[in-house]
Amino acid sequence: MNTLKSAALLVVLLVVLYAVYVALNKPDPPEHAGASPGESGSPMIEYNGNSGAGSTGASSPSLTTSYDDLGAASAPSRAVRGGGYPSQLDSGAMPPPTTVPSSAPALTTSGGLARSTYESPADSPASAGTASLGSSSSAGSSSVAPQLEMTPAASTAQAAADAASPALAAYALRRDLAEAEQLVSEGKFRMALAKLSPHYSQTELPADQRAVLFSWLDGLAGKVIYSREHLLTAAHQVRKGETLYDVAHQYNVEYRLLQNINSRDVSDPLILVPATELKVVPGPFRADVNLTTGELTLLVNELYAGRFPFTVGDQPPQPGDYRVIDKRSQQKTYLGFDGRMIPANDPANPYGGWWISLGGEVAIHGSPATPASKTLGCISLSPNDAKDVYGIVSIGSEIKIRR
């Protein structure tokens, strides 16, 4: 009897010891059991280097598209149709459909939630390429970059240096392009333009990446600002006795801009048909003039609204903040520092028929009809660009000139 009791006690003891052994050696459960990749508070880093030939980037809200690295060699796909700038609208010639490049970051969907598969910048500046936004070296390869982490211990000086680095600029562009693509697919064109507009001044980006950026910006600006679609604010319904001058004054923009956009309904700014719905742009416009890059960028309420190359003449402007104080077309005589005078109607007049005064000797103007060996004046635009800028900025518009 004692032998049976001892055997039973031994069996029970063995079972208890085995249970303790299993419990001690069982693997720990994951912290976020059941969570999908990317749902733990950080973006899902999953770079796909394959080119998505034939992908539209704006076909439907549910996107599953792959793209190669940002670069000019990528074939763009047609997705956003722009409305053109004033001179194009005025002539009745619509520009070709603006492209949404296929070299944007990929988006994947899971359970209806779109996530970006953009890539974090490389750890060291030396390993970050300057010709692409990703670190993949071949189109068929994939890579997982280390996640970017910003710690409170980083100094202000280091943070400023990092923000200005090409690697982080490229990273931010890839991230925002992914979000802009999703917004475009949802028909939120104004929000997409607002998302990408701050990148216009990122001159540290390589030329091919800037080309991709501006193909998006120009297309979105054409659609949001210069088309007849009411994507900025509700349509303006003309009241009895109202003129286009009244409408332009109400929205703080040039009447010429509104007339060009609404050319189908407005042939005379003094005659408007009551109850007509007009596309309006709440202003005012402003301009950022970069003397280093030779680009004049227009903005309206923080939205990118187009850019124009210019040449600095023999009267270079000083950097600073200016305002448009006067505008004249076909009637500004040129007076040089050497006392030379060229009448307004002379084909050699450096202003070329469009003159925007910023005060003193500083002005934005056109260019002569006849070729000149030397650029005269201050900030000289091509004739068509000068006409566009003249028809967009208004008296009081802010003009920032910087290096």
PLY file of the C-alpha trace (Angstrom):
ply
format ascii 1.0
element vertex 403
property float x
property float y
property float z
element edge 402
property int vertex1
property int vertex2
end_header
0.00 0.00 0.00
2.80 2.35 0.89
4.45 1.49 -2.42
1.32 2.56 -4.39
1.07 5.82 -2.45
4.72 6.60 -3.12
4.31 5.85 -6.85
1.24 8.12 -7.11
3.06 10.94 -5.28
6.02 10.56 -7.63
3.74 10.82 -10.71
2.05 13.97 -9.39
5.43 15.51 -8.61
6.69 14.73 -12.12
3.58 16.35 -13.69
4.06 19.52 -11.63
7.73 19.73 -12.53
6.92 19.32 -16.25
4.27 22.08 -16.10
6.77 24.43 -14.46
9.36 23.62 -17.15
6.89 24.37 -19.98
5.82 27.65 -18.40
9.39 28.82 -17.96
10.40 28.02 -21.53
7.29 29.26 -23.34
8.11 32.23 -25.74
6.72 35.66 -24.81
3.69 36.82 -26.83
4.20 39.88 -29.13
3.35 43.28 -27.65
0.80 44.03 -30.38
-0.69 40.61 -31.02
-2.84 40.60 -34.13
-1.64 44.01 -35.35
-0.81 44.47 -39.01
2.61 45.79 -40.08
2.77 49.54 -39.63
0.03 49.74 -36.97
2.38 50.03 -33.99
2.72 53.80 -34.27
5.39 54.11 -36.96
5.05 54.09 -40.75
5.41 50.78 -42.52
8.80 50.81 -44.23
8.53 48.58 -47.27
10.32 49.85 -50.32
9.45 48.22 -53.63
11.95 49.02 -56.34
9.95 47.61 -59.24
8.57 50.05 -61.73
4.82 50.00 -62.05
4.42 50.26 -65.81
0.97 51.37 -66.74
0.00 52.49 -63.26
-1.99 55.69 -63.11
-1.46 56.86 -59.56
-4.99 58.31 -59.53
-7.21 55.52 -60.77
-9.17 54.72 -57.60
-9.10 55.35 -53.85
-7.77 51.82 -53.36
-4.20 52.08 -54.58
-1.77 49.21 -54.86
0.89 50.74 -57.07
4.65 50.31 -57.24
7.12 52.88 -58.48
10.82 53.10 -59.09
13.09 55.75 -57.56
12.29 59.37 -58.29
14.10 60.27 -61.47
13.55 61.95 -64.81
14.00 58.66 -66.65
10.69 57.29 -65.37
7.80 57.37 -67.83
4.98 59.51 -66.39
1.31 58.63 -66.57
-1.48 61.06 -67.38
-3.72 61.77 -64.42
-4.18 65.45 -63.58
-5.36 67.90 -66.22
-4.34 71.49 -65.63
-6.22 74.57 -66.78
-3.26 76.57 -67.97
-2.00 79.99 -67.07
-3.81 83.18 -68.12
-2.11 83.65 -71.50
-2.92 80.05 -72.42
-6.51 80.45 -71.34
-6.72 83.78 -73.10
-5.60 82.26 -76.39
-8.01 79.38 -76.02
-5.17 76.86 -76.18
-5.31 74.38 -73.36
-2.00 72.77 -72.43
-1.62 69.00 -72.77
-2.78 66.89 -69.84
-0.36 67.47 -66.98
1.45 64.37 -65.82
1.48 62.69 -62.47
4.83 60.91 -62.60
4.99 57.19 -62.10
8.12 57.78 -60.06
6.21 58.64 -56.90
6.28 56.63 -53.68
4.17 53.50 -53.60
0.96 53.22 -51.62
-0.45 49.99 -50.28
-3.81 49.41 -48.70
-4.82 47.14 -45.84
-8.32 47.13 -44.50
-9.15 50.36 -46.31
-6.25 52.26 -44.73
-3.69 53.61 -47.21
-0.13 53.48 -45.98
2.97 54.94 -47.52
5.87 52.68 -48.36
8.30 55.55 -48.55
11.83 54.94 -47.39
13.69 56.54 -44.51
16.92 58.36 -45.31
20.17 56.49 -44.91
22.06 56.71 -41.62
25.08 58.52 -43.06
25.09 61.29 -45.67
27.74 59.38 -47.58
25.40 56.46 -48.15
22.48 58.63 -49.27
22.40 58.85 -53.05
21.98 62.23 -54.69
20.25 60.96 -57.81
17.31 59.14 -56.22
15.09 59.33 -53.17
15.53 55.66 -52.30
18.60 53.63 -51.56
17.75 50.73 -53.86
20.51 50.19 -56.40
18.51 48.20 -58.94
14.93 48.24 -60.17
14.33 44.63 -59.23
15.74 44.78 -55.71
14.07 45.72 -52.46
15.48 47.15 -49.29
14.36 48.08 -45.81
15.97 51.27 -44.54
16.38 52.10 -40.86
13.53 54.11 -39.41
14.17 57.79 -38.82
14.12 58.70 -35.15
14.32 62.26 -33.80
15.36 62.40 -30.14
14.87 65.36 -27.77
18.60 65.29 -27.04
19.48 66.47 -30.57
20.82 70.00 -30.51
19.06 72.86 -32.31
22.06 73.38 -34.57
22.17 69.71 -35.54
18.43 69.67 -36.19
18.76 72.68 -38.48
21.64 71.04 -40.33
19.65 67.83 -40.74
16.61 69.69 -42.03
18.73 71.27 -44.75
20.39 68.04 -45.82
19.56 66.59 -49.26
18.84 63.20 -47.67
16.09 64.53 -45.40
14.73 66.81 -48.11
14.42 63.79 -50.38
12.84 61.75 -47.59
10.27 64.47 -46.88
9.46 64.78 -50.58
8.91 61.04 -50.94
6.63 61.02 -47.89
4.55 63.99 -49.07
4.31 62.70 -52.64
2.81 59.50 -51.26
0.22 61.49 -49.32
-0.47 63.79 -52.28
-1.07 60.80 -54.54
-3.62 59.42 -52.10
-5.33 62.83 -51.91
-5.48 63.05 -55.71
-7.01 59.59 -55.91
-9.73 60.84 -53.53
-10.34 63.98 -55.60
-8.83 66.27 -52.95
-6.71 68.30 -55.37
-6.46 71.44 -53.25
-5.18 69.46 -50.27
-2.66 67.70 -52.49
-1.40 71.06 -53.76
-1.13 72.35 -50.19
0.82 69.25 -49.19
3.46 69.70 -51.92
3.64 73.52 -52.09
6.25 73.96 -49.31
8.74 71.87 -51.31
9.04 74.40 -54.14
11.93 76.14 -52.36
13.93 72.93 -51.73
16.80 73.86 -54.04
19.07 71.22 -52.49
17.13 68.49 -54.30
18.81 67.16 -57.46
17.48 68.45 -60.78
15.69 65.23 -61.70
13.84 65.14 -58.38
12.84 68.79 -58.72
11.53 68.01 -62.20
9.25 65.35 -60.73
8.12 67.73 -57.97
7.26 70.54 -60.38
5.42 68.25 -62.75
3.07 67.62 -59.82
2.97 71.23 -58.65
2.33 72.70 -62.11
-0.40 70.18 -62.85
-2.15 70.69 -59.53
-1.86 74.48 -59.72
-3.32 74.42 -63.23
-6.30 72.41 -62.04
-6.91 74.00 -58.65
-6.18 77.68 -59.41
-6.43 78.33 -63.15
-9.15 75.95 -64.30
-12.86 76.72 -64.21
-13.43 74.20 -61.43
-14.45 75.61 -58.05
-11.72 73.92 -56.02
-10.63 76.92 -53.94
-13.93 78.32 -52.76
-17.59 78.35 -53.72
-18.62 79.90 -57.03
-19.38 83.61 -57.01
-22.91 84.38 -58.18
-23.08 87.69 -60.02
-25.44 90.24 -58.53
-27.41 92.79 -60.50
-25.26 95.76 -61.52
-22.01 94.04 -60.48
-18.92 94.34 -62.68
-15.84 92.15 -62.85
-13.88 94.99 -61.27
-16.19 94.72 -58.24
-15.70 90.96 -58.02
-11.92 91.26 -58.35
-11.80 93.91 -55.64
-13.87 91.70 -53.33
-11.44 88.80 -53.71
-8.30 90.97 -53.82
-7.06 89.74 -57.20
-6.50 91.13 -60.70
-9.65 91.38 -62.81
-7.60 90.15 -65.80
-7.04 86.82 -64.07
-10.75 86.32 -63.41
-11.60 87.36 -66.96
-9.14 84.87 -68.44
-10.40 82.02 -66.26
-14.06 82.87 -66.94
-13.56 83.87 -70.58
-16.61 81.83 -71.70
-18.89 83.95 -69.55
-17.05 87.29 -69.51
-16.15 89.19 -72.66
-16.41 92.67 -71.15
-15.43 93.26 -67.49
-18.09 95.97 -67.28
-20.92 93.69 -68.36
-21.86 90.65 -66.29
-25.09 88.68 -66.54
-26.80 88.47 -63.14
-26.88 84.99 -61.54
-23.85 83.87 -63.58
-21.54 81.65 -61.54
-17.89 82.68 -61.78
-14.76 80.84 -60.71
-12.97 83.06 -58.21
-9.55 82.90 -56.57
-9.29 84.43 -53.08
-6.14 86.55 -53.13
-3.89 88.29 -53.02
-1.10 86.59 -54.95
2.49 87.13 -53.90
5.86 86.35 -55.47
9.11 84.83 -54.25
12.03 86.00 -56.42
15.17 83.88 -56.03
18.18 85.67 -57.50
20.38 82.58 -57.16
18.17 80.21 -59.14
16.71 82.88 -61.42
13.12 81.80 -60.68
10.07 83.86 -59.79
7.52 81.72 -57.95
3.92 82.81 -57.51
1.91 81.80 -54.45
-1.62 82.42 -53.28
-2.54 81.71 -49.64
0.50 79.43 -49.26
-0.41 77.48 -52.41
2.11 77.20 -55.23
0.74 79.03 -58.28
3.46 78.77 -60.93
7.08 79.72 -61.56
8.85 81.74 -64.23
12.55 82.02 -65.16
14.02 85.53 -65.33
17.24 87.35 -66.12
18.76 90.09 -64.01
19.56 93.22 -66.04
22.07 96.01 -65.62
20.09 97.37 -62.65
20.13 94.39 -60.24
17.72 94.60 -57.29
18.69 94.45 -53.65
17.23 91.56 -51.64
14.34 92.61 -49.45
10.59 92.79 -49.06
8.69 94.85 -51.63
5.15 95.54 -52.78
3.68 96.22 -56.20
3.02 99.96 -56.27
2.36 100.54 -59.97
1.66 98.62 -63.19
1.78 99.80 -66.79
1.38 98.07 -70.12
2.75 99.40 -73.40
3.44 102.83 -71.93
6.62 102.81 -69.87
9.65 104.70 -71.18
13.02 103.23 -70.29
15.51 105.54 -68.57
18.99 104.05 -68.11
21.60 104.95 -65.54
23.65 106.37 -68.39
20.86 108.77 -69.33
19.69 106.78 -72.34
15.96 106.98 -73.03
13.99 104.40 -75.06
10.31 105.22 -75.78
7.59 102.80 -74.74
6.61 101.93 -78.31
10.18 101.25 -79.43
10.84 97.52 -80.18
14.17 97.93 -78.34
12.46 99.00 -75.12
13.79 96.61 -72.41
10.41 96.49 -70.66
8.73 94.93 -73.67
5.29 96.32 -72.89
4.85 94.96 -69.34
6.17 96.87 -66.33
5.50 96.18 -62.63
7.04 98.70 -60.25
8.21 97.67 -56.79
9.37 101.15 -55.89
12.50 103.12 -56.67
14.50 101.51 -59.49
13.23 97.99 -58.76
10.78 96.51 -61.26
9.61 93.25 -62.83
9.17 93.64 -66.56
9.18 92.00 -69.95
11.91 91.92 -72.57
12.45 93.75 -75.85
10.91 92.54 -79.11
14.28 92.83 -80.82
17.28 90.79 -79.59
19.66 92.72 -77.35
23.31 92.00 -76.62
22.81 92.91 -72.98
19.85 92.57 -70.62
18.73 95.98 -69.43
16.49 96.86 -66.54
15.93 94.90 -63.35
14.06 91.55 -63.34
13.41 90.63 -66.96
10.85 87.97 -67.96
10.06 86.60 -71.41
7.18 88.42 -73.15
4.62 85.67 -72.48
5.72 85.16 -68.87
5.67 88.92 -68.25
2.09 89.05 -69.57
1.08 86.21 -67.23
2.68 87.72 -64.14
1.24 91.14 -65.01
-2.23 89.61 -65.18
-1.90 87.82 -61.83
-0.17 90.08 -59.30
-2.10 93.17 -58.26
-1.34 96.52 -56.67
-0.23 95.77 -53.12
0.96 92.21 -53.85
3.97 91.27 -51.70
7.20 90.53 -53.58
10.10 88.97 -51.67
13.51 89.17 -53.37
16.20 86.89 -51.92
19.45 85.21 -52.80
0 1
1 2
2 3
3 4
4 5
5 6
6 7
7 8
8 9
9 10
10 11
11 12
12 13
13 14
14 15
15 16
16 17
17 18
18 19
19 20
20 21
21 22
22 23
23 24
24 25
25 26
26 27
27 28
28 29
29 30
30 31
31 32
32 33
33 34
34 35
35 36
36 37
37 38
38 39
39 40
40 41
41 42
42 43
43 44
44 45
45 46
46 47
47 48
48 49
49 50
50 51
51 52
52 53
53 54
54 55
55 56
56 57
57 58
58 59
59 60
60 61
61 62
62 63
63 64
64 65
65 66
66 67
67 68
68 69
69 70
70 71
71 72
72 73
73 74
74 75
75 76
76 77
77 78
78 79
79 80
80 81
81 82
82 83
83 84
84 85
85 86
86 87
87 88
88 89
89 90
90 91
91 92
92 93
93 94
94 95
95 96
96 97
97 98
98 99
99 100
100 101
101 102
102 103
103 104
104 105
105 106
106 107
107 108
108 109
109 110
110 111
111 112
112 113
113 114
114 115
115 116
116 117
117 118
118 119
119 120
120 121
121 122
122 123
123 124
124 125
125 126
126 127
127 128
128 129
129 130
130 131
131 132
132 133
133 134
134 135
135 136
136 137
137 138
138 139
139 140
140 141
141 142
142 143
143 144
144 145
145 146
146 147
147 148
148 149
149 150
150 151
151 152
152 153
153 154
154 155
155 156
156 157
157 158
158 159
159 160
160 161
161 162
162 163
163 164
164 165
165 166
166 167
167 168
168 169
169 170
170 171
171 172
172 173
173 174
174 175
175 176
176 177
177 178
178 179
179 180
180 181
181 182
182 183
183 184
184 185
185 186
186 187
187 188
188 189
189 190
190 191
191 192
192 193
193 194
194 195
195 196
196 197
197 198
198 199
199 200
200 201
201 202
202 203
203 204
204 205
205 206
206 207
207 208
208 209
209 210
210 211
211 212
212 213
213 214
214 215
215 216
216 217
217 218
218 219
219 220
220 221
221 222
222 223
223 224
224 225
225 226
226 227
227 228
228 229
229 230
230 231
231 232
232 233
233 234
234 235
235 236
236 237
237 238
238 239
239 240
240 241
241 242
242 243
243 244
244 245
245 246
246 247
247 248
248 249
249 250
250 251
251 252
252 253
253 254
254 255
255 256
256 257
257 258
258 259
259 260
260 261
261 262
262 263
263 264
264 265
265 266
266 267
267 268
268 269
269 270
270 271
271 272
272 273
273 274
274 275
275 276
276 277
277 278
278 279
279 280
280 281
281 282
282 283
283 284
284 285
285 286
286 287
287 288
288 289
289 290
290 291
291 292
292 293
293 294
294 295
295 296
296 297
297 298
298 299
299 300
300 301
301 302
302 303
303 304
304 305
305 306
306 307
307 308
308 309
309 310
310 311
311 312
312 313
313 314
314 315
315 316
316 317
317 318
318 319
319 320
320 321
321 322
322 323
323 324
324 325
325 326
326 327
327 328
328 329
329 330
330 331
331 332
332 333
333 334
334 335
335 336
336 337
337 338
338 339
339 340
340 341
341 342
342 343
343 344
344 345
345 346
346 347
347 348
348 349
349 350
350 351
351 352
352 353
353 354
354 355
355 356
356 357
357 358
358 359
359 360
360 361
361 362
362 363
363 364
364 365
365 366
366 367
367 368
368 369
369 370
370 371
371 372
372 373
373 374
374 375
375 376
376 377
377 378
378 379
379 380
380 381
381 382
382 383
383 384
384 385
385 386
386 387
387 388
388 389
389 390
390 391
391 392
392 393
393 394
394 395
395 396
396 397
397 398
398 399
399 400
400 401
401 402
